[in-house]
Amino acid sequence: MPEIPFGGLLPSEGIHDHLWRHGLAFFDAEDVWEGPAKFFPQPPRTRTNEDGSHYRQPERMKMVGPDDGGRMLTFILSLPDEFGHSLVITGWNSTVGEQTRYHRPGGRMRR
């Protein structure tokens, strides 16, 4: 499993507008990171661009947990850099499956 970002989160390019379209803000990701979040690996995967060409996404990690208001949120993060920071790639309200996975044993916590 990749290391958990111990140095905090950084915004990736365009993330503020992207999260806004999902009804979230960057500070929501920081709330989840500071709380009892669980981290799960997200292996590399092949995706398709709008033009139909394929590309390979790098390995990332999924962070699932409650924000300060109790909403369960999911964020995709880059692997930590040498300073322990991860970029926030995207985020959304957690699905029922992600909430179930959070409440079951498994995953890793920062603390």
Protein Blocks (a to p, Z undefined) as FASTA:
>chain_A
ZZddfkbpcddehklmmmmmnopafklmmmmmmmmcdcddddddddddfkopacdddddd
ddddddfkopacddddddddfkopacdfbdcdddfklmmmmmpgedjdfZZ
